[in-house]
Amino acid sequence: MIGVTTSEIRHKRAISERTPQGDPPQVELALGLDYTRAIEQAGGIPVVLPPLPPDAAKPLLAGLAGLCLSGGPDLYPAVYGAETHPEAGPFEPDIDRFELAAADAAWKMGLPTLAICRGAQTLNISRNGTLIQHLPDLCLPIQHRQPEPNSQVTHEVEITGGTLLARTVGTELLEVNSFHHQAIDRLGDDLRISARAPDGVVEAIEAPDRPFVLGVQWHAECIASRPEEAALFEALVEAAREQAPTVVERVS
């Protein structure tokens, strides 16, 4: 079983306008089905994790064999000690605190972790890293928030040879999609950079001393029909399968 976080919020007004005959309007969570489909197709059982108080993170993860930190909105800059950029937000600080607690708990429990887009940023912050809050300020040649559909790749990433990412996807040059205006700035503790865009933006991080802790800045779940992207989820599930016998120890 692979836990999947979700940080997308639908507020009451949007729900009542889109589903007038549905349940009474209330704040709801949303998660793209591409995440759960990619995990299921890789042989895992996806389990969506509700954002609860941070101290619930460890008990929630205790019965799981792996974690997928999903994409979503900007993280609240205060969680990594920064002032808010005018172009950042909106924020959901309570959800941020839960996901950071989940990332930290997964690290301490040794859970295999695949972090995607915001998830990669969450992983980095959980290890005391920071973010660039608005990439357009840098006037980069690559448009990192593409107008094209999420199933379309728009730029390459250059992968460092010998890394977990390189071994997993089987190449050192990969075409990806791109839906972010923030990126990793200061690297978190015990992490290393495993891929960059041609303009230097960090596109992937990993933990070299862990069996499987990997974060990618692109939305791999949306292009999981490509073998290299499907391999990310397959590697997560395989690492989780090897980890599964220790679940009973964590629960007890």
C-alpha positions in Angstrom: 0.0 0.0 0.0 1.3 3.4 -1.1 0.1 6.5 0.7 -0.6 9.5 -1.5 -0.9 13.0 -0.1 -3.3 15.6 -1.5 -3.0 19.4 -1.0 -5.6 20.6 -3.5 -8.6 22.3 -1.9 -12.0 23.1 -3.5 -13.8 25.8 -1.6 -17.6 25.9 -1.2 -18.4 28.4 -3.9 -16.6 26.5 -6.6 -18.3 23.3 -5.6 -21.8 24.7 -5.6 -21.3 26.2 -9.0 -19.9 23.0 -10.6 -22.2 20.5 -8.9 -25.5 22.2 -8.0 -27.2 18.9 -7.4 -24.4 17.3 -5.3 -23.8 17.2 -1.6 -24.2 20.4 0.4 -21.3 22.6 -0.3 -18.3 22.2 2.0 -14.5 22.5 1.7 -13.3 19.4 -0.1 -10.0 17.8 -1.2 -9.1 17.0 -4.8 -6.5 14.7 -6.2 -5.7 14.0 -9.8 -6.5 10.4 -10.6 -3.3 10.1 -12.6 -1.4 9.6 -9.4 -3.5 6.6 -8.2 -3.6 5.1 -11.7 0.1 5.3 -12.1 0.7 3.6 -8.7 -2.0 0.9 -9.5 -0.5 0.2 -12.9 2.9 -0.2 -11.3 1.5 -2.9 -9.0 0.8 -0.9 -5.9 -2.4 -0.1 -3.9 -2.8 3.7 -3.6 -4.2 5.0 -0.3 -5.1 8.7 -0.3 -4.0 10.4 2.9 -6.2 13.1 4.4 -4.4 16.1 5.8 -4.8 15.8 9.5 -2.9 17.4 12.4 0.9 16.9 12.1 1.0 14.4 15.0 -1.2 12.1 13.0 1.3 11.7 10.2 3.3 8.8 11.8 0.3 6.7 12.8 -1.1 7.2 9.3 2.1 6.0 7.7 2.7 3.1 10.0 0.6 0.7 8.1 2.0 1.7 4.6 5.0 0.5 2.7 5.7 3.6 0.7 4.7 7.3 0.2 4.0 9.5 -2.8 4.1 13.2 -2.0 1.9 14.7 -4.7 1.8 18.1 -6.5 -0.3 21.1 -5.5 -0.2 24.8 -4.6 2.7 26.8 -3.2 4.1 26.0 0.2 3.8 28.7 2.8 7.2 30.5 2.9 7.1 30.8 6.6 7.7 27.1 6.9 11.2 27.6 5.5 11.8 30.9 7.2 11.2 33.2 4.2 9.1 36.3 3.5 6.2 35.9 1.0 6.9 36.8 -2.6 4.1 38.9 -4.2 3.6 36.2 -6.8 3.4 33.3 -4.4 0.3 31.6 -3.1 -2.5 31.1 -2.3 -1.5 28.9 0.7 -2.9 26.2 2.9 -0.6 26.3 5.9 -2.3 23.5 7.9 -1.9 21.2 4.9 1.7 22.2 4.5 2.4 21.4 8.1 0.8 17.9 7.8 2.7 17.1 4.6 6.0 18.3 6.0 5.3 16.0 9.1 4.5 13.2 6.7 7.7 13.7 4.8 9.7 13.8 8.0 8.0 10.7 9.4 8.6 8.8 6.2 12.3 9.7 6.4 12.6 8.6 10.0 10.7 5.4 9.3 12.7 4.6 6.2 9.7 4.5 3.9 10.4 4.5 0.1 9.3 7.9 -1.1 8.5 9.4 -4.6 7.9 13.1 -4.4 6.4 14.9 -7.4 6.5 18.7 -8.2 5.3 20.4 -4.9 6.1 17.0 -3.3 9.8 17.4 -4.3 9.7 20.9 -2.8 8.1 19.5 0.4 10.8 16.8 0.6 13.5 19.5 0.3 11.9 21.8 2.9 11.4 18.8 5.3 15.2 18.4 5.2 15.8 22.1 6.0 16.1 23.3 2.4 14.5 26.4 0.8 12.8 27.4 -2.4 13.1 30.0 -5.1 9.6 31.5 -4.9 9.1 32.9 -8.4 11.3 31.6 -11.3 10.2 34.3 -13.8 12.2 36.8 -11.7 15.3 35.1 -13.0 14.4 35.7 -16.7 15.2 32.1 -17.7 15.1 30.8 -21.3 12.8 27.9 -20.4 9.1 28.4 -19.5 8.7 26.3 -16.5 4.9 26.6 -16.3 3.9 25.4 -19.7 0.7 26.4 -21.5 0.6 23.1 -23.3 -1.5 20.1 -22.0 0.0 18.1 -19.1 0.4 15.1 -21.3 2.9 17.0 -23.5 6.6 17.3 -22.8 8.2 20.7 -23.3 11.8 20.6 -22.2 14.6 18.3 -21.4 16.3 17.5 -18.1 19.9 16.5 -17.8 20.4 13.6 -15.3 23.6 13.0 -13.4 25.1 9.6 -14.3 25.2 7.0 -11.6 22.3 8.5 -9.6 19.2 6.6 -8.4 17.2 8.7 -11.0 19.6 7.7 -13.8 19.4 4.0 -12.9 15.6 4.1 -12.6 14.8 5.8 -15.9 17.7 4.3 -17.8 18.9 7.5 -19.4 20.8 10.7 -18.7 18.6 12.9 -20.9 14.8 13.0 -20.4 11.9 15.0 -21.9 9.5 16.2 -19.3 6.4 18.4 -18.8 6.6 21.5 -16.6 4.0 23.1 -14.3 5.9 25.0 -11.6 6.9 28.6 -10.9 8.9 27.7 -7.9 12.0 25.5 -7.5 14.6 24.3 -5.1 17.1 26.9 -3.9 19.2 25.7 -0.9 19.4 21.9 -0.9 18.1 20.1 2.1 20.3 18.0 4.4 21.4 14.5 3.2 20.0 15.2 -0.3 21.8 15.6 -3.6 20.7 17.1 -6.9 20.3 14.4 -9.6 18.9 16.4 -12.5 18.7 20.0 -13.8 17.0 21.7 -16.7 19.4 23.2 -19.3 18.9 26.6 -17.7 20.2 25.3 -14.4 16.9 24.9 -12.5 16.9 21.9 -10.2 14.6 19.2 -11.6 15.3 16.2 -9.3 16.7 15.5 -5.9 17.4 12.2 -4.1 18.9 10.8 -0.9 22.0 8.9 -1.8 22.1 7.0 1.5 18.5 5.8 1.3 17.3 2.8 -0.8 14.6 4.9 -2.5 13.9 8.6 -1.8 13.5 10.6 -5.0 11.9 13.9 -5.9 11.1 15.1 -9.4 10.0 18.6 -10.3 7.9 17.5 -13.3 4.5 15.8 -13.2 5.5 12.2 -14.0 2.0 10.9 -13.3 0.6 12.8 -16.3 3.1 11.2 -18.7 3.3 7.7 -17.1 2.4 6.2 -20.5 6.1 6.8 -21.3 8.3 3.9 -20.1 10.8 6.2 -18.3 8.1 7.8 -16.3 6.3 4.6 -15.5 9.6 3.3 -14.2 9.5 5.9 -11.4 6.3 4.4 -10.0 7.5 0.8 -10.7 10.7 1.5 -8.7 8.6 3.0 -5.8 6.4 0.0 -5.7 9.3 -2.4 -5.9 11.1 -0.6 -3.1 7.9 -0.6 -1.1 7.4 -4.4 -1.7 10.9 -5.0 -0.3 10.0 -2.7 2.7 6.6 -4.3 3.4 7.8 -7.0 5.9 8.9 -4.3 8.3 5.4 -2.7 8.5 4.3 -5.0 11.3 7.3 -3.9 13.3 6.4 -0.2 12.8 2.8 -0.8 13.9 3.9 -2.7 17.0 
